[in-house]
Amino acid sequence: MTSIDDRIAALRTRQQDLQARMSSIESELEGHDAKDFEDMATEREGDEVLEDMGQSAQQELRMIEAALARADEGEYGFCVRCGTQIDEGRLDILPATPFCATCAAQVAAGG
């Protein structure tokens, strides 16, 4: 069983990793000097991949920041929807999850 302190430390480490990744992506997107059409087209394809990676990192970062805010409030590990304690196994897989498995399924189903 992983302690809450260990989970929070892991979330903070992941937060730092994502922030570094996003900074690297930003630098890469700003650092083009292609002169001809073929090089520009190749760079644009690469940019699309980088933009998708950046969006994914931003989404995960928002989830981590929300989880850390819940931890600061003493509410980490409890479902934001129903208030029940989130199963340890679920937190092992999705440490930033705001929902218990039941509520996550309901949210995914549109309820």
Rosetta blueprint (number, residue, H / E / L):
1 M L
2 T L
3 S L
4 I H
5 D H
6 D H
7 R H
8 I H
9 A H
10 A H
11 L H
12 R H
13 T H
14 R H
15 Q H
16 Q H
17 D H
18 L H
19 Q H
20 A H
21 R H
22 M H
23 S H
24 S H
25 I H
26 E H
27 S H
28 E H
29 L H
30 E H
31 G L
32 H L
33 D L
34 A L
35 K L
36 D L
37 F H
38 E H
39 D H
40 M H
41 A H
42 T H
43 E H
44 R H
45 E H
46 G H
47 D H
48 E H
49 V H
50 L H
51 E H
52 D H
53 M H
54 G H
55 Q H
56 S H
57 A H
58 Q H
59 Q H
60 E H
61 L H
62 R H
63 M H
64 I H
65 E H
66 A H
67 A H
68 L H
69 A H
70 R H
71 A H
72 D H
73 E L
74 G L
75 E L
76 Y L
77 G L
78 F E
79 C L
80 V L
81 R L
82 C L
83 G L
84 T L
85 Q E
86 I L
87 D L
88 E H
89 G H
90 R H
91 L H
92 D H
93 I H
94 L L
95 P L
96 A L
97 T L
98 P L
99 F L
100 C L
101 A H
102 T H
103 C H
104 A H
105 A H
106 Q H
107 V H
108 A H
109 A L
110 G L
111 G L
